[in-house]
């Protein structure tokens, strides 16, 4: 019985810490904006506002396309953040690592999953025109 009680208390403590971390790590980049350029020539203007990742493609084959998605973020190092979001329209799932020390990004995405147009993206690029506001 004592072991069960110890397990329950430890599990509760760990669960509370994880839930608290999740809530803290949601929208750490609100107020930040930038342009980032992929190695393939495509580019995005991005803004983080009120828990939304707002984007406009400023170069490349889908230039002019824009959207806004709820995002989550997590600090993974000094001026380094991981962001992810799922596009409501087609279930595209994107993860971006921003390294503001080096002004580079790395993106991994599954575009239009489960369709004939499905693509996997694994690309990197550089950040320009950065206005950084982080918590």
HELIX and SHEET records of a PDB file:
HELIX    1   1 UNK A    2  UNK A   24  1                                  23    
SHEET    1   A 9 UNK A  66  UNK A  70  0                                        
SHEET    2   A 9 UNK A  52  UNK A  59 -1                                        
SHEET    3   A 9 UNK A  43  UNK A  49 -1                                        
SHEET    4   A 9 UNK A  33  UNK A  38 -1                                        
SHEET    5   A 9 UNK A 119  UNK A 131 -1                                        
SHEET    6   A 9 UNK A 104  UNK A 111 -1                                        
SHEET    7   A 9 UNK A  93  UNK A  99 -1                                        
SHEET    8   A 9 UNK A  80  UNK A  86 -1                                        
SHEET    9   A 9 UNK A  72  UNK A  77 -1                                        
END                                                                             
